[in-house]
Amino acid sequence: MELQSIWFFLWGLLWAVFFMTDGFDFGIGTLYPFLGKTDQDKRVMINSIGPLWDGNEVWLLTAGGVTFAAFPKVYAVMFSSLYTPLMLILFALIFRGVAFEFRGKINSGGWKKLWDTFIFLGSFLPALLFGVAFANIFQGIPFDGKGLYHGNTLKLLNPYGLLGGALFVLLFLQHGANWLNIKTTGELQQRAVAVSQKIWLVLVPVAVIFLIASYFATDLYVNYFKTPALFLVILITVIALFATRFFMARQQFFKAWFASALTIVGATFFGIIGLFPRLFPSSMDADFSLTAFNASSSPLTLKIMLGVVLVFIPLVIIYQAWSYHFFRHPVTQEELDMEDAY
């Protein structure tokens, strides 16, 4: 029981870290056609995440790998039920990575416009679809006791699912704009600061609506009412959201970025805590739901994996923390002139 609970927490943590890290990549890619007025602006935006974006996606592989290894039944049912949106996310991420590398290979307006489109779609679609997918998980997926999905992709585009998608997009836009505030200068930075303030004004009411809608569309609050101390997670998330605006107003941009990162982690754990011990709830019958206890691997497997995680995950975190610190300065012309620049 303890091992399964630990792995449930680690499963949620890995998804939260992925959204926190790759989230600002998605945000910048979505803002890309709107803030990038010139080719120089677009190159600065791409190079602001250039040293980090592929490392950030390691957390997606880790989260998916943990789902497969620790909770294989969940992996099987989840990827069959959410096959279409997950495949769309996969192809979007592939084309986004290719676009980063291919955009500057030919000095042609049409060529660059083509790959610019893929950068935007490869950032916006995953942000939207991850939000839609997790919101649907929060309210339950229609699958039976055999793990067979009774629905289609359009059923996932329900009001609560789309609200979750909008929330994720706005969280990532805010996070990405905050990173641009750190990594840019001049007019591009001024536009990024202005848009980050506007995004925040939209994000707050959408977040409030999502919290209220979750009470009626899901049973996420059951665990919170059972253990009122858990409401601290929501409180910390709200404080982090308002701290983002506080630090933006004082032009303390790295602190604002850290606050938006904490907001994303808190928003993710709002749902994870509400789900426990379910990883993939069924809306057809609660008995069909896959939980940390009925869908996990053997205790021996979980013990071996826990040993590996306790050794290597801290090393990855230390390395990434160093990378973020090393690449914290604004993008310079000298960096853009380097042969390996985007």
N, C-alpha and C positions, 0 to 999 in steps of 0.2 A: 504493500500500500504506500509506504513512504517513497520507494523508488519511483513508482508511477507518478506520485504527486510532484516529486522533484523534476521529473522529466516533463511533466505538464508545464511547470513553471519555466523550464529551460526552453521548451518549444515556443511558448509565448514570448520569452525574452529575445530569442533569435529573430522572430518576426518583427518585434519592436525595434531591434537594432538595425535590421534591414530597412525598415521604413524611415528610421532616423537618418541613416547614412545615404542610401540611394534616393531618399525623398527629395533632397535639395537638388540632386541631378535631374530628377523628373521635373521639379519646379522650374529650373533654369531652362531646360529643353522646351517646356511649355511656354515660357515667357520669351523664348528665343526670337520668334518672328515679330514680336511686338516691341521689344526693347532694342533689338539689333537693327538700328537704322542704317548702318553702313557695314561693309564687309569687315572693316576693322573692328567694329563693335561686336559682330558675330564671332570673329576669331577670339576676341578677348573673353567672351562668354564661354565658348567651348574650352579654351585653355584654362579658364578658372576652375574647371572640374577635370581637366585633362589628366593630371597625375593621380586622380582619386577615384574616378567613376568605375573603372573595372575592378578595383579593390573592393569598392562598396558592394558590388554584385556578388562577391564571395559569400556574403551573408545570406543571399537568396539561395545559393547552392547549399549552404549549411542548414538553413531552415528546411529546405526540401529534403535534404539527406537525413536529417533527424526525424522528420515525419515518416520517411520510408523505413528507417532502421528501428526507431523506437515504437512507432505506431503503424505497422504495415497495413492493417485493415483500414485505418483512416486514409492512408495514402491511396489505397486501391479505390475506395468509394469516392473520395474527394476528387481524384483525377478523372474518374469516369463521369461523375455528376457534373463537374465544372469543366468538362473537357474543352468546350469551345472557347470560353473566356481565357482559360489557361493557355491554350494554344495561340490565341491572339496576343496574349502577353509575351509569350516566348518569341513569336515572329517579330513583334514590335521591338523587343530588346535586341534581337539579332540585327535587324535593319538599322537600329540606332547606332550600334557599335560599328557596323560597316560604314555608316554615313560619316561618323567622326573621322575615320581613316581615309575615306575616298574623296571627301569634299574638296580638299585642297590639291588633289592630284592633277587636275586640269584647270587652267585659268580660263574658265568659260562661265558666263552668267547663267546659261541654261543648266549646265552641269551642277553648279553650286545650288541653284534653286531646287533641283531635284532632290539633292541630299539634304538640303535645309528642311524640305517637307518631311523627310523620313526622321530627321532629328526631332521635329515637333511631334509627329504622330507616335514615334517610338518613345516619347516621354509622356505625352498626354494620355494615350490609351492605357498603358500600365497603371498610371495613377488612378484613372477612373475605374478600371476593371478590378483592380485590387480592392478598392473601396466597395464596389458593387458585390464582389465575391464575399468579403468578410461581413458585410451587412446582411447578406442572405444567410450566411452561417449563423449569425447572431439570432436570426428569427427562425432558423430551421430550414433544412433542405428536404423536399419530399422524396425520401427513399424508403424502401421497405426492408423487411428483415433479412432479405438476401442481398441487400446493398444495391438493388436496382433503382435507378432514378426514374421517377414518374413526373416528367415535365419536359420542358424545352428551354432553350436559351432565352426566349422572350419572357418566360416566367420570372427569370432573374432580374429583369428590368422593371420590377415593381416599384412603387413610390418609395418604400423604405430603402430598397437596394440602391436606387438612384440618389437618394439623399446621402447614403453612405459614400457613394462615388463622388458626389459634389464636395463632401467634407474632406475626403482624402485629397482631392485636387487642390482645394483651398489651403489645406495644411502644407502641402508640398510647394505650392506657389509661394506661400509666406516664407517657408524655409529656404527656398531657392533665392528669393529676393534678398533675404538677409545675408546669404552667402555672397551674392553679388555686391552688396553694400561693403563687404570686407575686401573683396578681390578686385574691385574696379575703382577708377578715379574719374574726375571730370564730369562731363555731361552724362555719360552712361551711368555713373554712380548716382547722380542727381535724379535721373529717371527711375533707377532701381529703388532709391529711397522713397520717392513719391508713390510708386506703385505698391511698395510693401505696406505703406500706410493705408492705401485704399483697399488692398486685399484684407487687411486686418479688420476693417470696418464691415466687410462682408462675412468674414470668417466667424466673427463672434455670434451674430444671430443664427447662422447656419448651425454652429456647434450647439447653441441653446435648443434649437428646434430638434436636432438629432437626439439630444439627451431626453427631451420630452417625448419624442416619437418612440424612443427605445422603451419607455415605460409601457406604452400601449401595444407596440408591435412585437415585443420580445418579453422574455421573463428574466432578463439580465439582472434586474434589481432584486431578485429573490435572495441571492447570496449577500447582497448589501444590507437588506433588512434583517437577515439572520445575524449578521456580524456588522453592526453599525460603524465600527472602527474602519471598515473598508472604504467608507465614504471619504476618508482622508485622501485616497487616490484621486477621486474626482476633484476634491478641493485643491490639491497640489497642482493638478492639471490646469484648473481655472486660474490659479495664481501664476503659473508659468505663462499662460496665454496673455494675461494682462502685463506680466513682466516684460514680455516681448515688446509690447507697445511702449512701456516705460523706458526701456533701454534704447529703442529706436529714437524716441524723442530727444534723448541725450547723446545721440550719435555714438553710443557704445555698442558698435555693431557686432562684435564677437559675442558679447554677453546676450545680445538680442537673438543671435543665431543659436546659442546654447539654450536659451529659454524656449525657442521654437522647437528645438530638438527634444527637450523635456516634455513639451506639450504633445508631441507625436507619440512619445513613449507612453505617456499617461493615457492618451486617447486609446492606444492599442490595449493597454492593460485594463482599461475600463471594460472592454469587451471580454478579454481573457478571464478576468476575475468573475465576471457574470456567467461565463460559460461553465466554469469548473463544476464537476470533473469532466464535462462533455467536451470533446474536441470537435465533433461533427454531429450536431443534434438533428434528429429526424422530426419533421413537422407532421408526419403521418401518425406516428405513435412513439411516445417517449421511450418505450422498451426497445425500439429499433436504433436508438441513438448510440453512437460510438463514443466511449469514454476512455479516460486514462487507465481504467481498470479492466475493461473488457476488450480492449483493442491493442494492448501493449505487447511488446516482445517478451521473451522469457526473462526472469530476474537476472540470470547470468549475462545475457546480452546487455541489459540495462546497466549492470555493474561495470562491465568492460568499457562500454561507451562513456560512462560517467568518469572513469579514470582518464580516458583520452581527452575528454572535454576539459577536465580540471587542469590538465597540463597545457593543452594547445590553445584553447580559447583565450586565456589571459595573455599569451604571447602575441596572438593576433591583435588583441585590443591594444597592447603596448605599442606594437608596430604601427597600427593605424593612428594612434594618438600622436606618435612621433611624426608621422606623415602629415597630419593635419597641422601640427605646430610648425613643421618645416616649410610647408607651402601656404602659410597664413598671410603672406604679404601680397599686395596687389600685383596683378599681371603687368609686366613691363614690356616695352618695345623690344628690349634685348631678348626677352624670352620668346616673343613672337617671331624674331628673326632667326631663332635657332632651327637647325635642320629637322629636328624631331618634333617641332611645334605643329599643332593642328592648323 
